[in-house]
Amino acid sequence: MLGNPLSTGEASMKVKTLILRAPGTNCDQETIEAFEEAGSRVEVKHINSLLKDPSILDEYHIFCIPGGFSYGDDLGAGKILACQLKYRLRKPIERIVSEGRIILGICNGFQALVKAGLLPGLSGLFSRQEATLALNEGGFFIDRWVYIRCEEVTRCKPLKDLAGAILHAPINHAEGRFIAPPDILDILEDDGYIVFRYVDPSGCISRGWNPNGSMNNVAGICNRDGNVIGLMPHPEKYIHPYTHPSWTRFDNILEDNCLRFFKTLVEYTYLHIL
């Protein structure tokens, strides 16, 4: 178990985030910087360290699985990592969820959480895979910038202060098309499991601004308790205004970055989990 709640005068640097590294992970450094900029203490552990001692996960408030191509996506995007989460790290992950701590999967991390049965987890954690991230509708790898909207009505309490916000972030994936059976999709829609959707710059859902053909423009979802979160876009790649490709041309770009996504998670953790 983690320590006692902190006094209000202590800094949010008490929030501890673990970033997972695995063979093929390539967004860990950006994710480290994003959480550090948001005020969290960050450590990085290789998957082999966790497999050797799964109890390491008990030491952290936020567990983040970053993007990349874990194990080369040799059996499908995130599939091998999903098996390790499900069969080798099941107990500590179940403790994270039951204690209200946060699990975040970005891109490949999202794919792994879905294929492990952690998202959306309607039938219980790890019970079965209920959705997938399939090959993009056009059949090609996509590397571009998109707009996503954080939904107003959602089970995701850690991101409630981000509700209604429109974020501009890059995507880099070949298998990012969210697909679920109609009955599962209906539950996700009706019960607030959808956290992010692809939208146009004004925040409206538009087929033309859906980059990969995801059902209902879904860009990210959460679990029943709202503390397991996954999304395909890469907010960690836009925490500084100067990483935007148009920063020299548009002054408003300087104030529109994704650092607030990470700050929201860290601040929620500080206020509600420590």
C-alpha positions as a Markdown table, in Angstrom:
| # | Residue | x | y | z |
|---|---|---|---|---|
| 1 | Met | 0.0 | 0.0 | 0.0 |
| 2 | Leu | 1.1 | 3.6 | -0.6 |
| 3 | Gly | 1.7 | 6.1 | 2.2 |
| 4 | Asn | -0.7 | 8.3 | 4.1 |
| 5 | Pro | -2.3 | 11.3 | 2.4 |
| 6 | Leu | 0.0 | 14.3 | 2.1 |
| 7 | Ser | -0.6 | 17.6 | 3.9 |
| 8 | Thr | -1.9 | 20.3 | 1.6 |
| 9 | Gly | 1.4 | 22.2 | 1.8 |
| 10 | Glu | 3.5 | 19.5 | 0.2 |
| 11 | Ala | 4.3 | 19.7 | -3.5 |
| 12 | Ser | 2.6 | 17.5 | -6.1 |
| 13 | Met | 6.1 | 16.1 | -6.8 |
| 14 | Lys | 5.0 | 13.5 | -4.3 |
| 15 | Val | 3.0 | 11.9 | -7.2 |
| 16 | Lys | 5.0 | 9.0 | -8.4 |
| 17 | Thr | 4.7 | 7.9 | -12.0 |
| 18 | Leu | 6.2 | 4.7 | -13.5 |
| 19 | Ile | 6.9 | 4.7 | -17.3 |
| 20 | Leu | 7.2 | 1.3 | -18.8 |
| 21 | Arg | 9.9 | 0.4 | -21.3 |
| 22 | Ala | 9.7 | -2.7 | -23.5 |
| 23 | Pro | 11.5 | -3.8 | -26.6 |
| 24 | Gly | 10.3 | -1.5 | -29.3 |
| 25 | Thr | 9.1 | 1.3 | -27.1 |
| 26 | Asn | 10.1 | 4.6 | -28.6 |
| 27 | Cys | 8.1 | 7.3 | -26.9 |
| 28 | Asp | 9.2 | 6.8 | -23.3 |
| 29 | Gln | 11.5 | 9.9 | -23.2 |
| 30 | Glu | 8.8 | 12.3 | -24.3 |
| 31 | Thr | 6.4 | 10.7 | -21.8 |
| 32 | Ile | 8.9 | 11.1 | -19.0 |
| 33 | Glu | 9.3 | 14.8 | -19.8 |
| 34 | Ala | 5.6 | 15.3 | -20.0 |
| 35 | Phe | 4.9 | 13.9 | -16.5 |
| 36 | Glu | 7.9 | 15.7 | -15.1 |
| 37 | Glu | 6.7 | 19.0 | -16.6 |
| 38 | Ala | 3.3 | 18.3 | -15.0 |
| 39 | Gly | 4.9 | 18.0 | -11.6 |
| 40 | Ser | 5.3 | 14.3 | -11.1 |
| 41 | Arg | 8.3 | 12.3 | -9.9 |
| 42 | Val | 9.0 | 9.9 | -12.7 |
| 43 | Glu | 10.9 | 6.6 | -12.9 |
| 44 | Val | 11.4 | 4.2 | -15.8 |
| 45 | Lys | 11.4 | 0.5 | -15.5 |
| 46 | His | 12.0 | -2.1 | -18.2 |
| 47 | Ile | 9.3 | -4.8 | -18.5 |
| 48 | Asn | 11.9 | -7.4 | -17.5 |
| 49 | Ser | 12.3 | -5.7 | -14.1 |
| 50 | Leu | 8.5 | -5.9 | -13.5 |
| 51 | Leu | 8.3 | -9.5 | -14.6 |
| 52 | Lys | 11.1 | -10.3 | -12.1 |
| 53 | Asp | 9.4 | -8.4 | -9.3 |
| 54 | Pro | 5.8 | -7.4 | -10.1 |
| 55 | Ser | 5.4 | -5.8 | -6.6 |
| 56 | Ile | 7.4 | -2.8 | -8.0 |
| 57 | Leu | 4.0 | -1.5 | -9.4 |
| 58 | Asp | 2.7 | -1.1 | -5.8 |
| 59 | Glu | 5.1 | 1.9 | -5.3 |
| 60 | Tyr | 3.5 | 4.2 | -7.9 |
| 61 | His | 0.4 | 6.3 | -8.2 |
| 62 | Ile | 0.4 | 6.4 | -12.0 |
| 63 | Phe | 1.4 | 3.5 | -14.3 |
| 64 | Cys | 1.9 | 4.7 | -17.9 |
| 65 | Ile | 2.5 | 2.5 | -21.0 |
| 66 | Pro | 3.9 | 4.7 | -23.7 |
| 67 | Gly | 3.8 | 4.5 | -27.4 |
| 68 | Gly | 6.0 | 2.7 | -29.9 |
| 69 | Phe | 6.0 | -0.8 | -31.4 |
| 70 | Ser | 6.4 | -3.2 | -28.5 |
| 71 | Tyr | 8.1 | -6.4 | -29.6 |
| 72 | Gly | 7.9 | -5.1 | -33.1 |
| 73 | Asp | 4.1 | -5.6 | -33.2 |
| 74 | Asp | 5.1 | -9.0 | -34.6 |
| 75 | Leu | 1.8 | -10.7 | -33.5 |
| 76 | Gly | -0.3 | -7.6 | -33.9 |
| 77 | Ala | 0.0 | -4.1 | -32.3 |
| 78 | Gly | 0.6 | -4.5 | -28.6 |
| 79 | Lys | -0.4 | -8.2 | -28.5 |
| 80 | Ile | 2.7 | -9.6 | -26.9 |
| 81 | Leu | 2.8 | -6.9 | -24.3 |
| 82 | Ala | -0.9 | -7.5 | -23.6 |
| 83 | Cys | -0.2 | -11.1 | -22.8 |
| 84 | Gln | 2.5 | -10.1 | -20.3 |
| 85 | Leu | 0.1 | -7.7 | -18.6 |
| 86 | Lys | -2.6 | -10.3 | -18.4 |
| 87 | Tyr | -0.6 | -13.4 | -17.4 |
| 88 | Arg | 2.5 | -12.1 | -15.7 |
| 89 | Leu | 1.4 | -8.8 | -14.1 |
| 90 | Arg | -2.3 | -9.4 | -13.4 |
| 91 | Lys | -2.3 | -9.2 | -9.6 |
| 92 | Pro | -0.4 | -5.9 | -9.2 |
| 93 | Ile | -2.5 | -4.3 | -12.0 |
| 94 | Glu | -5.7 | -5.5 | -10.3 |
| 95 | Arg | -4.5 | -3.8 | -7.1 |
| 96 | Ile | -3.8 | -0.6 | -9.0 |
| 97 | Val | -7.3 | -0.5 | -10.4 |
| 98 | Ser | -9.0 | -1.5 | -7.1 |
| 99 | Glu | -7.2 | 1.2 | -5.2 |
| 100 | Gly | -8.2 | 3.9 | -7.6 |
| 101 | Arg | -4.7 | 4.5 | -8.9 |
| 102 | Ile | -4.3 | 5.4 | -12.6 |
| 103 | Ile | -3.2 | 3.4 | -15.6 |
| 104 | Leu | -2.6 | 5.3 | -18.8 |
| 105 | Gly | -1.9 | 3.7 | -22.2 |
| 106 | Ile | -0.8 | 5.9 | -25.1 |
| 107 | Cys | -1.0 | 4.5 | -28.7 |
| 108 | Asn | 0.8 | 1.1 | -28.4 |
| 109 | Gly | 0.0 | 1.2 | -24.7 |
| 110 | Phe | -3.7 | 1.7 | -25.6 |
| 111 | Gln | -3.5 | -1.2 | -28.0 |
| 112 | Ala | -2.0 | -3.4 | -25.2 |
| 113 | Leu | -4.7 | -2.4 | -22.7 |
| 114 | Val | -7.5 | -3.2 | -25.1 |
| 115 | Lys | -6.0 | -6.6 | -26.1 |
| 116 | Ala | -5.3 | -7.5 | -22.5 |
| 117 | Gly | -9.0 | -7.0 | -21.7 |
| 118 | Leu | -8.4 | -4.0 | -19.4 |
| 119 | Leu | -10.2 | -1.6 | -21.7 |
| 120 | Pro | -13.1 | -1.3 | -21.7 |
| 121 | Gly | -13.4 | -4.2 | -19.2 |
| 122 | Leu | -17.2 | -4.4 | -19.2 |
| 123 | Ser | -17.1 | -8.0 | -18.2 |
| 124 | Gly | -14.4 | -7.5 | -15.6 |
| 125 | Leu | -10.6 | -6.9 | -15.7 |
| 126 | Phe | -8.8 | -9.3 | -18.1 |
| 127 | Ser | -12.0 | -11.3 | -18.7 |
| 128 | Arg | -12.0 | -11.0 | -22.5 |
| 129 | Gln | -11.1 | -8.7 | -25.3 |
| 130 | Glu | -14.2 | -6.6 | -26.1 |
| 131 | Ala | -12.9 | -4.2 | -28.8 |
| 132 | Thr | -9.8 | -3.8 | -30.9 |
| 133 | Leu | -7.6 | -1.2 | -32.7 |
| 134 | Ala | -7.6 | -2.5 | -36.3 |
| 135 | Leu | -5.6 | -1.5 | -39.4 |
| 136 | Asn | -6.4 | 2.1 | -40.4 |
| 137 | Glu | -9.2 | 2.4 | -42.9 |
| 138 | Gly | -6.9 | 3.5 | -45.7 |
| 139 | Gly | -4.6 | 0.6 | -45.1 |
| 140 | Phe | -1.5 | 2.7 | -44.4 |
| 141 | Phe | 0.6 | 4.0 | -41.5 |
| 142 | Ile | -0.6 | 7.5 | -40.6 |
| 143 | Asp | 1.6 | 10.3 | -39.3 |
| 144 | Arg | -0.3 | 13.6 | -38.9 |
| 145 | Trp | -1.8 | 16.0 | -36.5 |
| 146 | Val | -5.4 | 15.7 | -35.3 |
| 147 | Tyr | -7.9 | 17.4 | -33.0 |
| 148 | Ile | -9.5 | 15.5 | -30.2 |
| 149 | Arg | -12.2 | 16.5 | -27.8 |
| 150 | Cys | -12.4 | 15.4 | -24.2 |
| 151 | Glu | -16.1 | 14.4 | -23.7 |
| 152 | Glu | -18.3 | 16.2 | -21.2 |
| 153 | Val | -20.1 | 13.1 | -20.0 |
| 154 | Thr | -17.6 | 10.4 | -19.1 |
| 155 | Arg | -16.8 | 8.0 | -16.3 |
| 156 | Cys | -13.2 | 9.3 | -16.3 |
| 157 | Lys | -13.0 | 11.3 | -13.1 |
| 158 | Pro | -9.3 | 11.8 | -13.4 |
| 159 | Leu | -9.9 | 14.0 | -16.5 |
| 160 | Lys | -13.1 | 15.7 | -15.4 |
| 161 | Asp | -11.4 | 19.1 | -15.3 |
| 162 | Leu | -10.5 | 18.6 | -19.0 |
| 163 | Ala | -14.1 | 18.0 | -20.0 |
| 164 | Gly | -14.9 | 19.9 | -23.2 |
| 165 | Ala | -11.3 | 20.8 | -24.0 |
| 166 | Ile | -10.1 | 20.4 | -27.6 |
| 167 | Leu | -6.5 | 19.2 | -27.9 |
| 168 | His | -4.3 | 19.2 | -30.9 |
| 169 | Ala | -1.9 | 16.3 | -31.0 |
| 170 | Pro | 0.0 | 14.1 | -33.5 |
| 171 | Ile | -0.9 | 10.5 | -34.3 |
| 172 | Asn | 1.6 | 7.9 | -35.5 |
| 173 | His | 0.0 | 4.5 | -36.1 |
| 174 | Ala | -1.0 | 1.8 | -38.5 |
| 175 | Glu | -3.5 | 0.0 | -36.3 |
| 176 | Gly | -5.5 | 2.8 | -34.7 |
| 177 | Arg | -9.1 | 2.2 | -36.0 |
| 178 | Phe | -11.3 | 1.6 | -32.9 |
| 179 | Ile | -13.8 | -1.2 | -33.6 |
| 180 | Ala | -16.3 | -2.8 | -31.2 |
| 181 | Pro | -19.4 | -5.0 | -31.7 |
| 182 | Pro | -22.6 | -2.9 | -31.9 |
| 183 | Asp | -23.8 | -4.0 | -28.4 |
| 184 | Ile | -20.4 | -3.1 | -26.8 |
| 185 | Leu | -20.3 | 0.2 | -28.7 |
| 186 | Asp | -23.8 | 1.1 | -27.4 |
| 187 | Ile | -22.7 | 0.5 | -23.8 |
| 188 | Leu | -19.6 | 2.6 | -24.3 |
| 189 | Glu | -21.8 | 5.4 | -25.7 |
| 190 | Asp | -24.6 | 5.2 | -23.2 |
| 191 | Asp | -22.6 | 4.7 | -20.1 |
| 192 | Gly | -19.8 | 7.3 | -20.6 |
| 193 | Tyr | -16.8 | 5.1 | -21.4 |
| 194 | Ile | -15.7 | 7.2 | -24.4 |
| 195 | Val | -13.3 | 9.9 | -23.2 |
| 196 | Phe | -11.9 | 11.3 | -26.5 |
| 197 | Arg | -13.2 | 11.7 | -30.0 |
| 198 | Tyr | -11.7 | 12.9 | -33.2 |
| 199 | Val | -13.2 | 16.3 | -34.1 |
| 200 | Asp | -12.7 | 19.3 | -36.4 |
| 201 | Pro | -10.9 | 22.4 | -35.1 |
| 202 | Ser | -14.1 | 23.8 | -33.8 |
| 203 | Gly | -14.9 | 20.6 | -31.8 |
| 204 | Cys | -17.6 | 19.2 | -34.0 |
| 205 | Ile | -17.6 | 15.5 | -34.9 |
| 206 | Ser | -16.9 | 15.2 | -38.6 |
| 207 | Arg | -16.1 | 12.1 | -40.8 |
| 208 | Gly | -13.6 | 14.2 | -42.7 |
| 209 | Trp | -11.6 | 14.7 | -39.5 |
| 210 | Asn | -11.6 | 11.1 | -38.5 |
| 211 | Pro | -8.1 | 10.0 | -39.5 |
| 212 | Asn | -8.3 | 6.2 | -39.3 |
| 213 | Gly | -12.0 | 5.3 | -39.6 |
| 214 | Ser | -12.6 | 4.7 | -35.9 |
| 215 | Met | -16.2 | 3.9 | -35.1 |
| 216 | Asn | -18.1 | 6.9 | -33.8 |
| 217 | Asn | -14.8 | 8.9 | -34.1 |
| 218 | Val | -13.5 | 7.2 | -30.9 |
| 219 | Ala | -10.0 | 8.3 | -30.0 |
| 220 | Gly | -9.8 | 7.1 | -26.4 |
| 221 | Ile | -11.8 | 5.3 | -23.8 |
| 222 | Cys | -11.7 | 4.4 | -20.1 |
| 223 | Asn | -12.8 | 1.4 | -17.9 |
| 224 | Arg | -15.8 | 1.2 | -15.6 |
| 225 | Asp | -14.1 | 2.9 | -12.7 |
| 226 | Gly | -12.6 | 5.6 | -15.0 |
| 227 | Asn | -9.0 | 5.1 | -13.8 |
| 228 | Val | -7.7 | 3.0 | -16.7 |
| 229 | Ile | -7.4 | 5.3 | -19.7 |
| 230 | Gly | -6.2 | 4.7 | -23.3 |
| 231 | Leu | -6.0 | 7.0 | -26.3 |
| 232 | Met | -4.3 | 6.7 | -29.7 |
| 233 | Pro | -3.0 | 10.3 | -30.2 |
| 234 | His | 0.3 | 11.3 | -28.6 |
| 235 | Pro | -0.3 | 14.2 | -26.2 |
| 236 | Glu | 3.3 | 13.8 | -24.9 |
| 237 | Lys | 4.6 | 15.0 | -28.2 |
| 238 | Tyr | 3.1 | 18.5 | -27.8 |
| 239 | Ile | 3.9 | 19.7 | -24.3 |
| 240 | His | 6.0 | 22.6 | -25.6 |
| 241 | Pro | 4.6 | 25.1 | -28.1 |
| 242 | Tyr | 7.8 | 24.8 | -30.2 |
| 243 | Thr | 7.2 | 21.2 | -31.1 |
| 244 | His | 4.1 | 22.2 | -33.2 |
| 245 | Pro | 5.0 | 22.3 | -36.9 |
| 246 | Ser | 3.3 | 25.7 | -37.2 |
| 247 | Trp | 4.7 | 27.5 | -34.2 |
| 248 | Thr | 6.5 | 30.1 | -36.4 |
| 249 | Arg | 3.2 | 31.1 | -38.1 |
| 250 | Phe | 0.4 | 31.1 | -35.6 |
| 251 | Asp | 0.7 | 32.9 | -32.2 |
| 252 | Asn | -2.3 | 31.1 | -30.8 |
| 253 | Ile | -0.4 | 27.8 | -31.1 |
| 254 | Leu | 1.8 | 28.9 | -28.2 |
| 255 | Glu | -1.0 | 28.5 | -25.8 |
| 256 | Asp | -2.6 | 25.4 | -27.2 |
| 257 | Asn | -0.6 | 22.4 | -26.1 |
| 258 | Cys | -1.3 | 19.1 | -24.3 |
| 259 | Leu | 0.6 | 19.7 | -21.1 |
| 260 | Arg | -2.7 | 20.3 | -19.4 |
| 261 | Phe | -3.7 | 16.7 | -20.1 |
| 262 | Phe | -0.8 | 15.5 | -17.9 |
| 263 | Lys | -1.3 | 18.3 | -15.3 |
| 264 | Thr | -4.9 | 17.2 | -15.0 |
| 265 | Leu | -3.9 | 13.6 | -14.2 |
| 266 | Val | -1.2 | 14.6 | -11.8 |
| 267 | Glu | -3.3 | 17.2 | -10.0 |
| 268 | Tyr | -6.2 | 14.7 | -9.7 |
| 269 | Thr | -3.8 | 12.1 | -8.2 |
| 270 | Tyr | -2.4 | 14.6 | -5.7 |
| 271 | Leu | -5.9 | 15.6 | -4.6 |
| 272 | His | -7.7 | 12.2 | -4.6 |
| 273 | Ile | -5.2 | 9.3 | -4.5 |
| 274 | Leu | -2.3 | 10.3 | -2.3 |
